Amino acid sequence: MSYKLNITRILPKAGVASLALLLGACQLTTTQDPTAGLEFRAERYAQYERKQAFENCRNEALQRDEEARRKGSAGAYLTSAIVADKCVSELGAGSDVVPRGEQMRISALAIVNYFKGGDMEQARRSFEAFKSKYPQHDLYFADGSSFVASSEVILGRSEDWTFGTFAALNVNDDLKREVRRMHHWKNK
């Protein structure tokens, strides 16, 4: 009796058997702690929540600012300022999740709205906090005038200027005229 060996039938079966043998020899166990990434993920989620809370607060402050502009009400400006101040203060240690420029703009909005609302003492406190939190930084209004220089003029933080020194300040021309007018009548 002769047995004919059919290679085409044996090879596929041998291939499957050897593959199963190789995979069985490999162990797919890990020795890492399965909770190792959880702390990182929890911190990232907390950062995301702080950023979302800031953005929601900022949007509310901007909405209240728009309402205050429409109404022209001192009380509405104060409400907007309080909300804007809260946005930055609630960031706390998580301030690195929101870009510095955004924080500066919302802080400046609070200061300007305290001016407009008539609470000069709170405007002074907020401005001092702004300067200590963002030293050597400034914002610029649409006309190119400096926020810091304008605030210092309005708050009377700088000494009396001679005409040339005052003219060189980067503040709005209307503000310069108003301060000169007040200074003129104050000295009469």
C-alpha positions in Angstrom: 0.0 0.0 0.0 1.3 3.2 -0.9 0.3 6.4 0.9 0.5 9.5 -1.1 1.5 12.5 1.0 -0.5 15.7 0.1 1.7 18.6 1.0 -0.9 21.2 0.2 -3.2 19.9 2.9 -0.6 19.6 5.6 1.1 23.0 5.2 -1.9 25.1 6.2 -2.7 22.9 9.2 1.0 23.0 10.3 1.1 26.7 9.9 -1.9 27.2 12.1 -0.6 24.8 14.7 2.8 26.4 14.9 1.3 29.9 15.1 -0.9 28.7 18.0 2.2 27.2 19.7 4.1 30.5 19.3 1.3 32.6 20.7 0.8 30.3 23.6 4.4 30.7 24.5 4.1 34.5 24.7 2.6 35.8 27.9 0.8 39.1 27.6 1.1 40.2 31.2 2.1 43.7 32.2 3.7 44.6 35.5 2.6 48.3 35.4 0.2 49.7 38.0 -3.2 50.0 36.2 -3.9 53.1 38.2 -0.7 54.9 37.2 -2.3 57.0 34.5 -5.4 57.9 36.6 -3.6 60.7 38.5 -2.4 62.4 35.3 -5.9 62.1 33.8 -7.5 63.5 36.9 -5.2 66.5 36.9 -5.9 67.1 33.2 -9.6 66.9 33.8 -9.3 69.4 36.7 -7.4 71.7 34.4 -10.1 71.4 31.7 -12.8 72.2 34.3 -10.9 75.3 35.5 -10.5 76.5 32.0 -14.2 75.9 31.2 -15.2 77.7 34.4 -13.1 80.6 33.4 -14.5 80.7 29.9 -18.1 80.6 31.2 -17.4 83.3 33.7 -15.6 85.5 31.1 -18.6 85.1 28.7 -20.9 86.2 31.5 -18.8 89.2 32.3 -18.7 90.2 28.6 -22.4 89.8 28.4 -22.9 91.9 31.5 -20.5 94.5 30.1 -22.5 94.7 26.9 -25.7 95.2 28.9 -24.0 97.9 30.9 -23.0 99.7 27.7 -26.6 99.5 26.4 -28.1 100.7 29.6 -25.4 103.2 30.6 -26.0 102.3 34.2 -23.3 102.6 36.9 -24.8 99.6 38.7 -24.6 97.4 35.6 -20.9 98.4 35.1 -20.2 97.5 38.8 -22.0 94.1 38.3 -19.9 93.4 35.2 -16.7 94.4 37.1 -17.5 92.1 40.0 -18.1 89.2 37.7 -14.9 89.9 35.7 -12.9 90.1 38.9 -14.3 86.8 40.1 -13.2 85.1 36.9 -9.5 85.7 37.6 -9.7 85.3 41.3 -11.3 81.8 41.0 -8.5 80.6 38.8 -6.2 80.6 41.8 -3.3 78.3 41.4 -4.7 77.0 38.2 -4.0 80.2 36.4 -1.6 78.5 34.0 -4.5 76.8 32.2 -5.7 80.1 30.8 -3.3 82.2 28.7 -1.9 85.3 30.5 -3.3 87.6 27.8 -6.9 86.5 28.4 -6.5 86.9 32.2 -5.0 90.4 31.7 -7.9 91.4 29.4 -10.6 90.3 31.8 -8.8 91.9 34.7 -8.5 95.2 32.7 -12.3 95.0 31.9 -13.0 94.7 35.7 -10.8 97.8 36.4 -12.4 99.9 33.6 -15.9 98.9 34.7 -15.1 99.8 38.3 -14.1 103.3 36.9 -17.3 103.5 34.9 -19.3 102.3 37.9 -17.8 104.9 40.1 -16.1 102.6 42.6 -12.6 104.2 42.4 -11.3 102.5 45.6 -12.0 99.0 44.2 -10.6 100.2 40.8 -7.4 101.1 42.7 -7.2 97.8 44.5 -7.8 95.9 41.3 -5.3 98.0 39.4 -2.6 97.4 42.1 -3.4 93.6 41.9 -3.1 93.8 38.1 0.3 95.5 38.3 1.7 93.0 40.9 0.4 90.0 39.0 1.5 91.1 35.6 4.6 93.3 36.2 6.2 94.8 33.1 3.1 93.9 31.0 0.6 96.2 29.5 -2.5 96.2 27.2 -3.4 98.7 24.6 -6.7 100.2 23.6 -7.9 100.3 20.0 -6.5 103.8 19.6 -3.0 102.5 20.7 -3.1 104.1 24.2 -1.7 102.2 27.1 -4.0 100.7 29.7 -1.5 101.0 32.5 -0.6 104.6 31.8 -4.3 105.6 31.3 -5.2 103.9 34.6 -2.4 105.6 36.4 -3.6 109.0 35.1 -7.2 108.3 36.1 -6.3 107.0 39.5 -3.8 109.8 40.1 -1.0 107.4 40.7 1.6 109.5 39.0 2.9 112.9 40.1 1.9 116.1 38.5 3.5 116.4 35.1 5.0 119.2 33.2 3.4 119.8 29.8 6.1 117.9 27.9 6.1 114.9 30.2 2.3 114.6 30.2 2.2 115.0 26.4 4.6 112.1 26.1 2.4 109.6 28.0 0.8 107.0 25.9 -2.8 107.9 26.9 -5.8 108.8 24.9 -6.0 112.5 23.8 -9.4 112.9 25.3 -8.1 111.7 28.6 -5.2 114.1 28.4 -7.5 117.1 27.7 -9.8 116.1 30.6 -7.0 115.8 33.1 -5.5 119.1 31.9 -9.0 120.7 32.3 -9.4 119.3 35.8 -5.8 120.4 36.7 -6.5 123.9 35.4 -9.6 124.5 37.4 -8.2 122.8 40.5 -5.4 125.4 40.5 -7.6 128.4 40.0 
